[in-house]
Amino acid sequence: MVHPQVPGILFTPICPHSLSFRPLILPEHVTVRIMVPFNSRSPAWASFDGKDRKLLAAGDALLCSMAPWPVPTACQVDSTNDFLRSIHDGLHWNLRKTQSFDGPRDRDL
């Protein structure tokens, strides 16, 4: 999870075929080059935001960099409050369910 005001690239493999693939947070000035090896046994596919996929042949490469213009967002309060609220609500952080028995009761002592 990365705060929306952090300038950078969040590089997240989707459906990796190995446990060695991990998300990366890269500085805003980095350009990532993803290349299909020349000796690849089959082509690869690229999909952007779940839209039409594109065939990548052996030797093809993608260059990914951060756009010079930020994506505008609408906030209820501000980006930090909205970000933390969405984490709290979505992941149920800092919530504790009421339990039927939570330690000794005074009358049981």
PyRosetta script that sets phi, psi and omega in degrees:
from pyrosetta import init, pose_from_sequence

init()
pose = pose_from_sequence("MVHPQVPGILFTPICPHSLSFRPLILPEHVTVRIMVPFNSRSPAWASFDGKDRKLLAAGDALLCSMAPWPVPTACQVDSTNDFLRSIHDGLHWNLRKTQSFDGPRDRDL")
pose.set_psi(1, 132.2)
pose.set_omega(1, -178.4)
pose.set_phi(2, -129.2)
pose.set_psi(2, 131.7)
pose.set_omega(2, 178.6)
pose.set_phi(3, -60.6)
pose.set_psi(3, 140.7)
pose.set_omega(3, -177.1)
pose.set_phi(4, -60.5)
pose.set_psi(4, -22.5)
pose.set_omega(4, -179.2)
pose.set_phi(5, -89.0)
pose.set_psi(5, 0.2)
pose.set_omega(5, 177.7)
pose.set_phi(6, -80.5)
pose.set_psi(6, 116.6)
pose.set_omega(6, 179.6)
pose.set_phi(7, -76.4)
pose.set_psi(7, 118.7)
pose.set_omega(7, 179.9)
pose.set_phi(8, 173.5)
pose.set_psi(8, -178.4)
pose.set_omega(8, -179.3)
pose.set_phi(9, -115.0)
pose.set_psi(9, 125.9)
pose.set_omega(9, 174.5)
pose.set_phi(10, -98.9)
pose.set_psi(10, 110.2)
pose.set_omega(10, -176.4)
pose.set_phi(11, -103.1)
pose.set_psi(11, 108.9)
pose.set_omega(11, -174.8)
pose.set_phi(12, -123.8)
pose.set_psi(12, 115.7)
pose.set_omega(12, 175.3)
pose.set_phi(13, -67.7)
pose.set_psi(13, 134.5)
pose.set_omega(13, 177.1)
pose.set_phi(14, -104.7)
pose.set_psi(14, 127.5)
pose.set_omega(14, -179.6)
pose.set_phi(15, 54.8)
pose.set_psi(15, 52.9)
pose.set_omega(15, 178.5)
pose.set_phi(16, -67.5)
pose.set_psi(16, 153.4)
pose.set_omega(16, -178.9)
pose.set_phi(17, -99.5)
pose.set_psi(17, 13.6)
pose.set_omega(17, -179.9)
pose.set_phi(18, -150.1)
pose.set_psi(18, 147.5)
pose.set_omega(18, 178.1)
pose.set_phi(19, -74.7)
pose.set_psi(19, -7.8)
pose.set_omega(19, -179.0)
pose.set_phi(20, -80.0)
pose.set_psi(20, -9.5)
pose.set_omega(20, 178.0)
pose.set_phi(21, -82.9)
pose.set_psi(21, 124.3)
pose.set_omega(21, -178.9)
pose.set_phi(22, -132.2)
pose.set_psi(22, 152.9)
pose.set_omega(22, 175.5)
pose.set_phi(23, -64.2)
pose.set_psi(23, 148.5)
pose.set_omega(23, 178.2)
pose.set_phi(24, -127.1)
pose.set_psi(24, 144.3)
pose.set_omega(24, 170.3)
pose.set_phi(25, -112.0)
pose.set_psi(25, 117.5)
pose.set_omega(25, -174.4)
pose.set_phi(26, -112.1)
pose.set_psi(26, 150.2)
pose.set_omega(26, 177.7)
pose.set_phi(27, -62.5)
pose.set_psi(27, 156.3)
pose.set_omega(27, -174.6)
pose.set_phi(28, -63.1)
pose.set_psi(28, -22.2)
pose.set_omega(28, -176.2)
pose.set_phi(29, -89.2)
pose.set_psi(29, -3.1)
pose.set_omega(29, -175.6)
pose.set_phi(30, -79.3)
pose.set_psi(30, 142.6)
pose.set_omega(30, 169.7)
pose.set_phi(31, -114.2)
pose.set_psi(31, 124.6)
pose.set_omega(31, -179.1)
pose.set_phi(32, -96.8)
pose.set_psi(32, 131.3)
pose.set_omega(32, 177.6)
pose.set_phi(33, -112.6)
pose.set_psi(33, 120.4)
pose.set_omega(33, 179.4)
pose.set_phi(34, -113.5)
pose.set_psi(34, 121.3)
pose.set_omega(34, -172.4)
pose.set_phi(35, -127.6)
pose.set_psi(35, 139.5)
pose.set_omega(35, 172.4)
pose.set_phi(36, -82.3)
pose.set_psi(36, 123.2)
pose.set_omega(36, -177.2)
pose.set_phi(37, -57.8)
pose.set_psi(37, 148.3)
pose.set_omega(37, 178.7)
pose.set_phi(38, -61.8)
pose.set_psi(38, -30.6)
pose.set_omega(38, -178.2)
pose.set_phi(39, -96.2)
pose.set_psi(39, 20.5)
pose.set_omega(39, 179.6)
pose.set_phi(40, -62.9)
pose.set_psi(40, 139.1)
pose.set_omega(40, -179.3)
pose.set_phi(41, -78.5)
pose.set_psi(41, -15.4)
pose.set_omega(41, 179.3)
pose.set_phi(42, -153.2)
pose.set_psi(42, 163.0)
pose.set_omega(42, 177.7)
pose.set_phi(43, -72.8)
pose.set_psi(43, 173.4)
pose.set_omega(43, 176.8)
pose.set_phi(44, -122.3)
pose.set_psi(44, 166.5)
pose.set_omega(44, 178.4)
pose.set_phi(45, -124.5)
pose.set_psi(45, 144.6)
pose.set_omega(45, 175.3)
pose.set_phi(46, -123.2)
pose.set_psi(46, 138.1)
pose.set_omega(46, 177.7)
pose.set_phi(47, -130.4)
pose.set_psi(47, 137.7)
pose.set_omega(47, -177.6)
pose.set_phi(48, -119.2)
pose.set_psi(48, 117.4)
pose.set_omega(48, -177.7)
pose.set_phi(49, 56.0)
pose.set_psi(49, 32.5)
pose.set_omega(49, 176.9)
pose.set_phi(50, 72.4)
pose.set_psi(50, 11.4)
pose.set_omega(50, -178.3)
pose.set_phi(51, -89.8)
pose.set_psi(51, -163.2)
pose.set_omega(51, -177.6)
pose.set_phi(52, -49.1)
pose.set_psi(52, 132.6)
pose.set_omega(52, 178.8)
pose.set_phi(53, -89.3)
pose.set_psi(53, 154.7)
pose.set_omega(53, -177.4)
pose.set_phi(54, -121.6)
pose.set_psi(54, 137.8)
pose.set_omega(54, 178.9)
pose.set_phi(55, -79.0)
pose.set_psi(55, 133.0)
pose.set_omega(55, 176.0)
pose.set_phi(56, -117.0)
pose.set_psi(56, 119.1)
pose.set_omega(56, -180.0)
pose.set_phi(57, -88.2)
pose.set_psi(57, 170.5)
pose.set_omega(57, 177.1)
pose.set_phi(58, -54.6)
pose.set_psi(58, 130.2)
pose.set_omega(58, -179.7)
pose.set_phi(59, 91.4)
pose.set_psi(59, -14.2)
pose.set_omega(59, 177.4)
pose.set_phi(60, -70.9)
pose.set_psi(60, 151.2)
pose.set_omega(60, -179.2)
pose.set_phi(61, -140.5)
pose.set_psi(61, 152.1)
pose.set_omega(61, 173.0)
pose.set_phi(62, -114.2)
pose.set_psi(62, 138.6)
pose.set_omega(62, 173.0)
pose.set_phi(63, -111.6)
pose.set_psi(63, 125.6)
pose.set_omega(63, -178.6)
pose.set_phi(64, -120.2)
pose.set_psi(64, 126.7)
pose.set_omega(64, 177.0)
pose.set_phi(65, -143.2)
pose.set_psi(65, 165.5)
pose.set_omega(65, -179.6)
pose.set_phi(66, -76.9)
pose.set_psi(66, 136.4)
pose.set_omega(66, 178.5)
pose.set_phi(67, -68.1)
pose.set_psi(67, 148.5)
pose.set_omega(67, 178.6)
pose.set_phi(68, -71.5)
pose.set_psi(68, -13.3)
pose.set_omega(68, -178.6)
pose.set_phi(69, -114.0)
pose.set_psi(69, 128.6)
pose.set_omega(69, 178.3)
pose.set_phi(70, -72.0)
pose.set_psi(70, 156.0)
pose.set_omega(70, 176.3)
pose.set_phi(71, -82.7)
pose.set_psi(71, 121.9)
pose.set_omega(71, 179.5)
pose.set_phi(72, -70.4)
pose.set_psi(72, 142.9)
pose.set_omega(72, 178.3)
pose.set_phi(73, -128.4)
pose.set_psi(73, 150.8)
pose.set_omega(73, 175.9)
pose.set_phi(74, -99.0)
pose.set_psi(74, 131.3)
pose.set_omega(74, -177.4)
pose.set_phi(75, -120.7)
pose.set_psi(75, 144.4)
pose.set_omega(75, 174.2)
pose.set_phi(76, -72.4)
pose.set_psi(76, -45.8)
pose.set_omega(76, -179.6)
pose.set_phi(77, -116.9)
pose.set_psi(77, -74.5)
pose.set_omega(77, 173.5)
pose.set_phi(78, -154.2)
pose.set_psi(78, 168.3)
pose.set_omega(78, -172.9)
pose.set_phi(79, -63.4)
pose.set_psi(79, -36.1)
pose.set_omega(79, -179.7)
pose.set_phi(80, -69.3)
pose.set_psi(80, -47.6)
pose.set_omega(80, 179.4)
pose.set_phi(81, -61.5)
pose.set_psi(81, -45.3)
pose.set_omega(81, 179.6)
pose.set_phi(82, -63.1)
pose.set_psi(82, -41.6)
pose.set_omega(82, 180.0)
pose.set_phi(83, -62.1)
pose.set_psi(83, -50.3)
pose.set_omega(83, -178.4)
pose.set_phi(84, -67.4)
pose.set_psi(84, -37.1)
pose.set_omega(84, 177.7)
pose.set_phi(85, -64.1)
pose.set_psi(85, -41.9)
pose.set_omega(85, -179.2)
pose.set_phi(86, -66.5)
pose.set_psi(86, -35.8)
pose.set_omega(86, 175.8)
pose.set_phi(87, -66.1)
pose.set_psi(87, -46.6)
pose.set_omega(87, 180.0)
pose.set_phi(88, -58.4)
pose.set_psi(88, -48.3)
pose.set_omega(88, -176.9)
pose.set_phi(89, -72.8)
pose.set_psi(89, -40.6)
pose.set_omega(89, -175.8)
pose.set_phi(90, -76.9)
pose.set_psi(90, -37.8)
pose.set_omega(90, -176.6)
pose.set_phi(91, -104.4)
pose.set_psi(91, -0.9)
pose.set_omega(91, 179.2)
pose.set_phi(92, 58.4)
pose.set_psi(92, 40.6)
pose.set_omega(92, 178.3)
pose.set_phi(93, -70.2)
pose.set_psi(93, 143.3)
pose.set_omega(93, 174.9)
pose.set_phi(94, 61.5)
pose.set_psi(94, 30.3)
pose.set_omega(94, 175.0)
pose.set_phi(95, -115.1)
pose.set_psi(95, 140.2)
pose.set_omega(95, 178.3)
pose.set_phi(96, -128.3)
pose.set_psi(96, 124.7)
pose.set_omega(96, 179.1)
pose.set_phi(97, -71.2)
pose.set_psi(97, 142.4)
pose.set_omega(97, 175.9)
pose.set_phi(98, -70.5)
pose.set_psi(98, 131.4)
pose.set_omega(98, -178.9)
pose.set_phi(99, -106.7)
pose.set_psi(99, 156.2)
pose.set_omega(99, -177.8)
pose.set_phi(100, -68.9)
pose.set_psi(100, -30.5)
pose.set_omega(100, 178.8)
pose.set_phi(101, -140.0)
pose.set_psi(101, 121.2)
pose.set_omega(101, -176.1)
pose.set_phi(102, -127.2)
pose.set_psi(102, 67.2)
pose.set_omega(102, 178.9)
pose.set_phi(103, 93.1)
pose.set_psi(103, 177.4)
pose.set_omega(103, -176.8)
pose.set_phi(104, -68.6)
pose.set_psi(104, 145.0)
pose.set_omega(104, 177.5)
pose.set_phi(105, -99.1)
pose.set_psi(105, 149.7)
pose.set_omega(105, -177.5)
pose.set_phi(106, -56.6)
pose.set_psi(106, -38.6)
pose.set_omega(106, -175.7)
pose.set_phi(107, -73.3)
pose.set_psi(107, -17.1)
pose.set_omega(107, 179.5)
pose.set_phi(108, -85.0)
pose.set_psi(108, -9.3)
pose.set_omega(108, -176.4)
pose.set_phi(109, -82.4)
pose.dump_pdb("model.pdb")
